[in-house]
Amino acid sequence: MQPGQMAYDRAITVFSPDGRLFQVEYARVAVTRGNTTAGLKFRNGIVLMADKKIGSRLVETSSIEKIFQIDEHVGCATSGLVADARVLVDYARLVAQINKVTYNERMGVDLLVKRICDFKQNYTQYGGVRPFGTALLVGGVDDAGIHLFETDPSGALVSYKAGSIGAGRNTVMELFEEKYRDGMTQEESVVLGLEALQKASEEKLDAKAIEVGMVVEGERFRRLSEEEILAYMRRVPGAS
């Protein structure tokens, strides 16, 4: 801890003299310690994937969920504190359903993400609370096009063509900078995402520990089966 920092990291409402909120920065650190996730746009949809990093062979892999469906046209990948992510996903689902009941139409992905970020930002502004220690990669398809957003514990959001959050973010983004291109096919984008997760992992990927969800124009959000993931992984160098 830097000298003088201790006086300013006790409460979320106190700025340091150089304009920093240390509790928010600590929440970002919690995200960087989480599992690696990736999201990529392709020609007619979006794919999200996460490496669940199973720590023991005794764990039921199906009990660990990193990819969530928010609405029929929107999904998200999470990294950071699992319980915090679950609360945010439940809130996003509620907002999406209220919009559907009120206006009889699907909620725009960008508006939904802004509502999530507004909710997260509230927890950086009041005493007695802490920021959410999780980040979300939100992807979906609506009438305005194909979207991929990264949200931050501070409530900030950024739109990407291909993005990543979690422990291996830097490694994944370096590969995307090198190999991602506009207009990729669904198969090319899934293989590139798996290649990035493989590069960020210290071990060979296991299809049982990889979760993949996607939304294609005109179709509902769906998760890929273990067999489908395994078929894609056969095209990734170094993956099993």
Order of alpha helices (4+ residues) and beta strands (2+ residues): alpha-beta-beta-beta-beta-alpha-alpha-beta-beta-beta-beta-alpha-alpha-beta-beta-alpha
